[in-house]
Amino acid sequence: MEQYKLHVNNTVKGRKWLYVSTVIIWFSLILQIAIAIPNYLKTGRSLAGTLVQLFSYFTILSNLLAVICLTAVLFNTNMRIRKYFLQSRIFTAIALYITIVGLVYNLVLRHLWNPEGLSRLADELLHSVNPVLFVFYWLVYVPKANLKWTQALKWLWFPFIYSVYIFIRGIISHLYPYPFLDIDALGLSRVAINSLLMLIAFLFFGFLFVWINRVMEKRGA
């Protein structure tokens, strides 16, 4: 069983980073939801349909996982939820997911639209700032463990289940959260290739994060 080196998170710098990161990520999620709901409702969607659409974005799900994790850590108690999220395999999984969010958006999706005003602020926070905040905290302040290499394979379950959900929902509603997953526009074969490339990216960075854990655990991080 992994050891929970809770004192690591009580350093002054660590607590400050934790507070700031938690506040910023909560703010960005609330801001994005507050902007998106009225916009979706104006198009004739129901509130339920709007919420389903919002939480069909991997970006929203990953940021939500990140902020729940940080909020749990923020409360310095022995609660089960805090111990759960402080496990290296859990914290690292979330770091992996939000890293992919940042990379895919900035390398693939950024040029597809140009938000302005508060939408631009929410966009930058969710896709660029929050991944850096979370991954830095994981890298510097979270205890590491000598994870097995097979852990990188286990971390694929979340993006795999997410992809299956997106495809089933897309076939029914013809709504896709990301253009590279749009079967109607690209065709099944192209989307299958895109999905495979995404899983390969998850696996590659998963192995990288396992390696980082193993190296830092040996160094006593």
Backbone bond lengths (Angstrom), bond angles and torsions (degrees), N, CA, C in turn:
res aa  C-N    CA-C-N  psi(-1)  N-CA   C-N-CA  omega(-1)  CA-C   N-CA-C  phi
1 M - - - 1.466 - - 1.527 109.31 -
2 E 1.303 116.73 139.90 1.449 120.89 -178.79 1.526 110.39 -66.85
3 Q 1.340 115.21 147.81 1.455 120.54 176.21 1.527 109.34 -90.45
4 Y 1.319 116.56 142.76 1.454 121.43 -179.28 1.530 108.51 -103.50
5 K 1.313 117.34 97.32 1.460 121.24 -178.99 1.528 108.14 -83.76
6 L 1.336 115.51 72.56 1.455 120.39 -171.37 1.518 113.22 -63.61
7 H 1.335 117.38 -26.27 1.456 119.48 -178.28 1.526 111.85 -64.72
8 V 1.321 117.74 -22.82 1.456 121.07 -179.59 1.519 110.62 -59.75
9 N 1.335 116.59 -35.64 1.450 120.94 -176.14 1.524 113.52 -83.03
10 N 1.337 116.79 -0.35 1.448 120.17 -178.02 1.529 112.93 -99.56
11 T 1.314 118.05 5.36 1.450 119.62 173.78 1.522 108.64 -65.63
12 V 1.321 116.63 151.93 1.465 120.66 -176.78 1.521 111.13 -59.34
13 K 1.320 116.68 -48.18 1.461 120.09 -179.07 1.527 111.07 -64.35
14 G 1.328 115.18 -39.42 1.458 119.17 179.82 1.511 112.33 -63.92
15 R 1.335 116.66 -43.25 1.464 120.48 179.68 1.521 110.88 -65.63
16 K 1.327 116.97 -40.60 1.460 120.08 178.99 1.534 110.29 -62.41
17 W 1.329 115.88 -45.31 1.466 119.49 179.70 1.520 110.49 -62.82
18 L 1.325 115.76 -39.33 1.462 121.02 179.73 1.522 110.95 -64.00
19 Y 1.325 117.43 -46.53 1.463 121.36 179.29 1.527 110.90 -60.06
20 V 1.319 115.41 -51.69 1.468 120.42 -177.00 1.525 110.86 -61.37
21 S 1.311 117.05 -45.47 1.466 121.23 -178.64 1.521 111.43 -62.45
22 T 1.324 116.40 -44.22 1.461 120.71 -179.13 1.521 111.35 -62.42
23 V 1.321 116.25 -45.40 1.465 120.55 179.69 1.525 111.40 -63.51
24 I 1.312 117.47 -44.66 1.467 121.02 -177.10 1.523 110.99 -65.47
25 I 1.327 117.51 -43.18 1.467 119.96 -178.04 1.527 110.73 -68.16
26 W 1.342 117.37 -42.47 1.469 119.27 175.56 1.530 110.74 -59.95
27 F 1.330 116.05 -44.33 1.465 120.78 179.87 1.524 111.48 -59.59
28 S 1.318 117.29 -44.67 1.471 120.88 -177.49 1.520 111.67 -65.92
29 L 1.330 117.21 -39.08 1.460 120.52 178.65 1.527 111.34 -66.98
30 I 1.323 115.74 -46.53 1.465 119.71 179.52 1.527 110.57 -62.90
31 L 1.330 116.45 -41.36 1.463 120.92 179.07 1.526 110.92 -62.51
32 Q 1.332 116.97 -45.88 1.464 120.71 -179.41 1.524 111.39 -62.64
33 I 1.314 116.54 -43.25 1.461 120.59 179.96 1.530 110.62 -66.41
34 A 1.340 116.42 -40.92 1.469 120.76 -179.99 1.525 111.55 -64.82
35 I 1.310 117.50 -32.33 1.464 121.37 177.97 1.523 111.07 -78.22
36 A 1.323 115.77 -42.59 1.461 120.54 -171.48 1.529 113.25 -73.12
37 I 1.317 117.67 -39.54 1.468 119.82 -175.54 1.531 112.51 -58.33
38 P 1.335 119.63 -51.86 1.475 118.69 178.46 1.518 113.00 -61.14
39 N 1.331 116.36 -37.23 1.466 119.81 -179.70 1.530 111.61 -64.89
40 Y 1.328 117.02 -41.93 1.458 120.81 178.42 1.524 111.31 -68.44
41 L 1.323 115.97 -39.82 1.466 119.65 -179.62 1.527 111.26 -63.64
42 K 1.330 116.66 -33.07 1.466 120.62 179.10 1.529 112.02 -65.42
43 T 1.334 116.36 -24.66 1.459 120.10 179.94 1.526 112.32 -83.56
44 G 1.344 115.86 -1.29 1.460 119.82 178.40 1.506 114.86 99.96
45 R 1.317 117.54 2.10 1.460 119.66 179.00 1.525 110.70 -76.16
46 S 1.309 115.14 151.74 1.461 120.34 175.34 1.523 109.08 -77.54
47 L 1.327 115.97 165.66 1.452 119.88 178.35 1.533 110.38 -63.61
48 A 1.336 115.79 -40.73 1.464 119.46 179.19 1.524 110.77 -63.06
49 G 1.330 115.98 -44.47 1.459 120.26 178.84 1.515 111.65 -63.66
50 T 1.321 116.17 -35.87 1.461 121.31 178.43 1.526 110.85 -64.90
51 L 1.320 116.50 -44.91 1.462 120.42 -179.88 1.524 111.31 -65.64
52 V 1.332 116.10 -38.89 1.462 119.66 176.86 1.520 110.29 -61.91
53 Q 1.339 116.52 -43.23 1.446 120.69 179.27 1.528 111.37 -62.09
54 L 1.323 116.76 -45.97 1.458 121.05 -179.11 1.529 111.71 -59.93
55 F 1.331 115.43 -45.98 1.451 119.09 -176.76 1.527 112.65 -86.79
56 S 1.323 115.10 14.43 1.461 120.57 170.29 1.524 111.12 -97.37
57 Y 1.323 116.37 0.08 1.467 121.02 176.53 1.521 109.52 -90.00
58 F 1.310 115.85 128.22 1.466 120.72 178.48 1.522 110.19 -61.63
59 T 1.329 115.80 -32.19 1.463 120.62 177.50 1.527 111.30 -59.37
60 I 1.322 116.64 -48.24 1.462 120.76 -179.17 1.521 110.63 -64.76
61 L 1.314 117.23 -44.68 1.460 121.06 -178.83 1.527 111.40 -62.87
62 S 1.333 117.00 -43.16 1.459 120.71 -178.23 1.522 111.45 -68.59
63 N 1.327 116.73 -42.36 1.465 119.50 177.43 1.528 111.09 -65.46
64 L 1.332 116.46 -35.78 1.457 120.22 178.11 1.528 110.83 -65.90
65 L 1.323 116.76 -43.46 1.461 120.15 175.63 1.524 110.73 -59.68
66 A 1.331 115.80 -43.03 1.463 120.66 -178.30 1.520 111.59 -62.08
67 V 1.333 116.83 -45.29 1.455 118.89 -175.51 1.530 111.73 -75.30
68 I 1.322 118.03 -31.61 1.466 119.96 174.02 1.523 109.65 -64.86
69 C 1.315 115.63 -41.30 1.461 121.10 177.85 1.523 110.79 -60.93
70 L 1.327 117.66 -50.43 1.462 121.26 -178.82 1.527 111.65 -64.89
71 T 1.330 116.33 -38.06 1.464 119.69 178.84 1.519 110.50 -64.37
72 A 1.322 116.71 -40.01 1.464 120.59 178.17 1.520 110.83 -63.98
73 V 1.314 116.85 -40.54 1.462 121.52 179.52 1.526 110.55 -69.10
74 L 1.326 116.66 -33.64 1.458 122.39 -176.56 1.525 112.26 -59.75
75 F 1.332 116.26 -36.20 1.457 120.23 178.87 1.528 108.38 -83.32
76 N 1.315 114.96 104.67 1.459 122.07 -170.62 1.535 111.07 -77.67
77 T 1.312 115.11 71.76 1.465 121.08 179.64 1.522 108.63 -130.78
78 N 1.300 115.41 -178.80 1.463 120.33 178.11 1.529 111.59 -99.68
79 M 1.331 116.71 26.81 1.451 120.51 179.69 1.529 110.60 -60.24
80 R 1.325 115.18 148.25 1.464 120.16 -178.73 1.513 112.20 -60.29
81 I 1.340 116.29 -39.02 1.460 119.35 -177.28 1.528 110.61 -63.94
82 R 1.333 116.65 -37.32 1.459 120.01 178.53 1.522 110.43 -66.80
83 K 1.325 116.62 -44.76 1.459 120.28 178.41 1.534 110.79 -62.61
84 Y 1.325 115.48 -37.16 1.466 119.57 179.37 1.521 110.85 -61.40
85 F 1.330 116.77 -50.18 1.459 120.28 -176.25 1.525 112.69 -72.39
86 L 1.335 117.99 -22.33 1.457 119.97 178.85 1.523 113.40 -80.40
87 Q 1.318 117.87 -5.69 1.449 119.92 173.22 1.523 109.07 -63.94
88 S 1.302 116.03 135.64 1.469 119.64 -176.75 1.518 112.40 -57.77
89 R 1.324 116.55 -38.71 1.467 118.91 -177.23 1.524 111.70 -67.34
90 I 1.334 117.98 -32.46 1.458 121.82 179.50 1.516 110.90 -77.67
91 F 1.327 115.95 -50.45 1.464 120.21 -178.76 1.528 109.97 -61.69
92 T 1.329 116.21 -40.84 1.462 120.05 -179.02 1.519 111.39 -68.27
93 A 1.319 117.26 -36.15 1.472 120.33 177.60 1.527 110.36 -59.87
94 I 1.328 116.30 -44.71 1.464 120.06 -179.81 1.514 110.29 -66.78
95 A 1.332 116.88 -38.77 1.464 120.43 175.83 1.528 110.53 -60.10
96 L 1.322 116.29 -39.77 1.460 121.07 177.47 1.520 111.37 -62.60
97 Y 1.325 116.97 -48.45 1.464 120.74 -176.23 1.526 111.73 -63.54
98 I 1.328 116.61 -42.65 1.459 118.07 -177.04 1.534 111.02 -76.61
99 T 1.328 116.74 -23.17 1.471 120.10 172.38 1.523 110.35 -65.38
100 I 1.323 116.67 -44.79 1.464 121.23 178.41 1.523 110.54 -62.30
101 V 1.331 117.23 -38.04 1.466 121.48 176.02 1.526 109.95 -55.46
102 G 1.330 116.08 -50.70 1.455 120.15 -178.31 1.512 112.85 -64.23
103 L 1.321 117.01 -43.25 1.460 121.08 -177.58 1.526 112.19 -67.07
104 V 1.327 116.46 -47.06 1.468 119.58 -177.33 1.521 110.87 -64.80
105 Y 1.320 116.24 -42.83 1.467 117.87 -179.39 1.525 111.29 -64.11
106 N 1.318 116.61 -49.30 1.462 119.64 -173.72 1.526 113.53 -74.68
107 L 1.327 117.51 -24.91 1.461 120.14 179.62 1.524 113.71 -95.95
108 V 1.338 117.09 -27.24 1.462 120.47 -172.19 1.527 113.73 -117.62
109 L 1.315 117.45 -41.73 1.464 120.96 -167.82 1.524 115.46 -102.93
110 R 1.297 118.04 -19.34 1.465 120.26 -171.17 1.524 112.58 -56.47
111 H 1.320 117.85 -38.91 1.468 121.19 -175.31 1.525 113.60 -74.89
112 L 1.329 117.57 -6.30 1.462 119.86 -174.15 1.521 113.35 -81.44
113 W 1.330 117.50 -17.36 1.456 118.23 177.95 1.525 109.63 -156.00
114 N 1.312 116.34 162.50 1.459 121.90 -175.30 1.524 109.70 -133.18
115 P 1.326 117.63 81.31 1.480 120.72 -178.21 1.524 110.99 -67.00
116 E 1.317 115.41 156.24 1.458 120.77 -179.74 1.535 110.29 -129.41
117 G 1.323 115.18 161.14 1.458 120.48 175.30 1.514 113.16 62.25
118 L 1.336 115.88 -135.42 1.456 121.25 -178.29 1.524 112.20 -65.75
119 S 1.326 116.58 -29.66 1.465 119.83 176.61 1.524 110.53 -63.64
120 R 1.309 116.26 -38.84 1.464 120.68 177.42 1.525 110.74 -65.08
121 L 1.337 116.25 -41.40 1.460 120.37 178.56 1.522 111.16 -61.55
122 A 1.332 116.50 -49.04 1.469 120.29 179.53 1.519 110.78 -61.15
123 D 1.324 115.77 -41.14 1.462 121.43 -178.54 1.528 111.34 -61.26
124 E 1.323 116.24 -47.26 1.464 120.59 -178.45 1.527 111.30 -67.19
125 L 1.316 115.92 -39.59 1.462 118.85 179.34 1.526 111.04 -63.75
126 L 1.310 116.81 -49.99 1.464 121.45 -175.21 1.523 112.91 -65.02
127 H 1.335 116.82 -37.04 1.460 120.11 -171.78 1.524 115.25 -102.20
128 S 1.328 117.09 -20.63 1.460 119.25 -175.38 1.524 113.24 -121.72
129 V 1.321 116.69 -49.51 1.463 120.60 -175.39 1.526 111.84 -75.36
130 N 1.324 116.77 -50.47 1.465 120.49 -175.76 1.527 113.77 -59.96
131 P 1.347 118.67 -43.71 1.470 118.08 176.23 1.522 112.93 -57.39
132 V 1.330 116.88 -40.11 1.464 120.19 179.52 1.528 110.74 -66.74
133 L 1.333 116.75 -44.20 1.461 120.79 179.58 1.520 111.61 -58.94
134 F 1.331 115.86 -47.13 1.463 119.88 -175.59 1.520 111.24 -70.62
135 V 1.324 117.11 -46.86 1.468 120.47 -176.85 1.525 110.56 -65.52
136 F 1.328 117.60 -36.71 1.462 119.97 177.55 1.525 110.38 -63.49
137 Y 1.326 116.38 -44.23 1.463 118.99 179.44 1.526 110.33 -62.85
138 W 1.322 116.53 -43.67 1.474 120.01 177.37 1.520 111.11 -59.92
139 L 1.310 116.31 -44.19 1.457 121.04 -175.13 1.522 112.53 -67.49
140 V 1.335 116.78 -40.85 1.462 120.91 -171.31 1.528 113.29 -94.84
141 Y 1.331 117.60 -37.44 1.460 119.67 -167.67 1.527 115.55 -113.91
142 V 1.306 118.90 -12.54 1.463 120.65 -176.39 1.527 110.29 -93.70
143 P 1.340 118.21 132.52 1.464 121.35 178.43 1.521 111.29 -58.02
144 K 1.309 116.06 142.06 1.462 120.66 -179.68 1.522 109.97 -103.48
145 A 1.331 115.97 161.22 1.460 121.47 179.27 1.522 108.81 -136.43
146 N 1.320 115.40 157.70 1.465 120.88 178.59 1.532 109.10 -80.48
147 L 1.335 115.48 72.78 1.467 120.99 -175.61 1.521 111.73 -66.09
148 K 1.326 115.51 149.58 1.460 120.29 174.68 1.526 109.79 -76.20
149 W 1.316 116.28 150.59 1.462 120.39 179.78 1.519 111.60 -63.78
150 T 1.331 116.60 -27.60 1.466 120.18 179.74 1.525 112.53 -67.12
151 Q 1.349 116.22 -13.73 1.460 119.42 178.77 1.522 110.81 -61.25
152 A 1.339 116.42 -33.63 1.469 120.16 179.43 1.528 111.22 -61.71
153 L 1.328 116.91 -32.20 1.463 120.62 177.09 1.533 110.80 -71.61
154 K 1.314 116.40 -39.14 1.467 120.55 -179.87 1.527 111.11 -64.76
155 W 1.325 116.94 -32.41 1.467 120.44 -179.85 1.522 112.72 -68.60
156 L 1.333 117.13 -11.83 1.468 120.53 179.49 1.528 112.32 -75.26
157 W 1.332 117.34 -15.75 1.466 119.31 -176.23 1.520 112.26 -60.32
158 F 1.317 116.89 -42.20 1.460 119.57 -178.08 1.531 112.11 -63.07
159 P 1.338 120.09 -53.87 1.474 118.77 177.66 1.521 113.04 -64.12
160 F 1.341 117.60 -30.09 1.463 119.68 179.17 1.525 110.60 -68.01
161 I 1.333 116.61 -48.60 1.468 120.46 178.56 1.518 110.40 -62.79
162 Y 1.330 116.21 -38.76 1.466 120.64 177.49 1.530 109.94 -60.16
163 S 1.321 117.60 -45.22 1.465 121.49 -179.38 1.521 111.80 -62.52
164 V 1.333 115.99 -43.02 1.465 119.83 178.43 1.521 110.31 -60.69
165 Y 1.334 116.47 -43.94 1.464 120.88 178.52 1.528 110.94 -60.91
166 I 1.326 116.86 -45.51 1.466 121.32 -178.59 1.523 110.74 -61.58
167 F 1.320 117.32 -41.57 1.464 120.10 -178.61 1.525 111.52 -68.86
168 I 1.328 116.52 -42.83 1.468 119.64 178.65 1.523 110.06 -63.68
169 R 1.312 116.54 -45.30 1.467 120.52 179.02 1.530 110.67 -64.22
170 G 1.330 116.50 -39.38 1.459 120.50 -179.69 1.514 112.54 -65.25
171 I 1.324 116.42 -40.64 1.461 120.55 178.84 1.528 110.74 -62.30
172 I 1.336 115.73 -36.79 1.464 120.65 -178.72 1.525 112.16 -78.77
173 S 1.337 116.37 -46.01 1.474 120.83 -171.77 1.523 114.18 -104.37
174 H 1.342 116.28 -14.65 1.475 122.27 -174.79 1.524 111.50 61.48
175 L 1.328 115.83 29.65 1.458 122.09 176.20 1.522 108.77 -115.91
176 Y 1.327 115.84 127.91 1.451 121.26 179.97 1.528 108.82 -128.63
177 P 1.335 118.28 135.75 1.469 120.26 -176.70 1.526 114.04 -72.06
178 Y 1.333 116.55 -25.75 1.463 120.16 -177.46 1.527 110.06 -132.01
179 P 1.327 117.46 140.14 1.472 120.34 -176.53 1.525 114.17 -62.28
180 F 1.326 118.10 -30.22 1.463 119.40 -179.18 1.527 112.62 -75.68
181 L 1.342 116.95 -4.39 1.465 121.54 175.67 1.526 112.11 -110.43
182 D 1.316 116.92 6.40 1.465 122.43 -175.25 1.534 110.45 -80.68
183 I 1.319 115.86 98.97 1.467 120.73 -178.62 1.525 111.16 -65.19
184 D 1.332 116.88 -36.56 1.468 120.33 -179.25 1.528 111.53 -61.70
185 A 1.318 117.16 -38.18 1.461 121.23 -176.57 1.522 113.04 -87.34
186 L 1.326 117.14 -36.37 1.466 120.47 -172.73 1.524 114.24 -104.85
187 G 1.303 116.54 -21.00 1.456 119.16 -175.47 1.520 111.32 92.37
188 L 1.311 115.89 155.86 1.460 121.52 -175.05 1.522 112.63 -63.92
189 S 1.330 117.78 -42.06 1.461 120.80 -175.76 1.525 111.35 -64.70
190 R 1.339 116.71 -43.29 1.468 120.43 -179.46 1.521 110.77 -66.28
191 V 1.320 117.27 -41.55 1.459 120.79 179.49 1.527 110.27 -67.62
192 A 1.322 117.01 -35.80 1.466 120.15 177.65 1.527 110.32 -62.71
193 I 1.320 116.41 -40.78 1.473 120.53 177.43 1.526 110.48 -65.09
194 N 1.333 115.68 -44.76 1.470 119.42 178.39 1.520 111.70 -59.82
195 S 1.334 115.90 -41.31 1.464 120.41 -179.73 1.525 110.95 -66.09
196 L 1.327 115.62 -39.36 1.467 119.77 178.21 1.526 110.60 -63.92
197 L 1.325 116.26 -42.24 1.471 120.35 178.20 1.525 110.91 -62.21
198 M 1.333 116.01 -38.31 1.458 119.81 178.14 1.526 110.98 -64.25
199 L 1.333 116.72 -44.30 1.464 119.89 179.51 1.525 111.06 -64.01
200 I 1.326 116.82 -35.72 1.463 120.89 176.71 1.530 109.96 -64.26
201 A 1.336 116.14 -40.92 1.467 120.37 177.90 1.526 110.58 -62.58
202 F 1.334 116.53 -44.14 1.460 120.33 177.14 1.527 110.52 -59.88
203 L 1.316 116.16 -42.68 1.460 120.18 -177.75 1.526 110.75 -67.41
204 F 1.336 116.73 -43.69 1.468 120.77 -179.73 1.529 110.82 -59.64
205 F 1.325 116.27 -51.18 1.461 119.34 -178.90 1.528 111.38 -71.22
206 G 1.322 116.67 -27.05 1.455 119.64 174.12 1.520 111.10 -62.25
207 F 1.335 116.43 -46.92 1.469 120.49 176.58 1.528 110.60 -62.07
208 L 1.338 116.40 -39.08 1.463 120.30 178.67 1.523 110.84 -61.33
209 F 1.324 116.44 -44.24 1.458 120.28 -178.40 1.530 111.64 -69.96
210 V 1.322 117.46 -33.95 1.467 120.22 174.74 1.525 109.22 -63.18
211 W 1.324 115.71 -43.93 1.467 120.84 179.28 1.518 110.74 -60.39
212 I 1.327 117.16 -44.40 1.473 121.13 178.66 1.527 110.07 -59.98
213 N 1.330 116.77 -44.37 1.465 120.95 177.47 1.517 111.29 -57.51
214 R 1.309 116.33 -48.17 1.458 121.48 -175.81 1.531 111.16 -64.33
215 V 1.319 116.36 -43.86 1.463 121.40 -179.78 1.527 111.02 -64.05
216 M 1.346 115.82 -47.72 1.460 119.70 -176.63 1.526 111.61 -70.98
217 E 1.330 117.42 -30.90 1.474 120.39 177.40 1.529 109.69 -65.50
218 K 1.321 116.67 -39.88 1.474 120.12 179.41 1.515 111.06 -67.29
219 R 1.330 116.27 -29.24 1.468 120.74 179.42 1.518 112.32 -85.94
220 G 1.335 115.70 -0.62 1.449 120.08 177.65 1.503 114.99 81.24
221 A 1.393 116.72 26.69 1.470 120.53 -179.50 1.509 110.41 -72.45
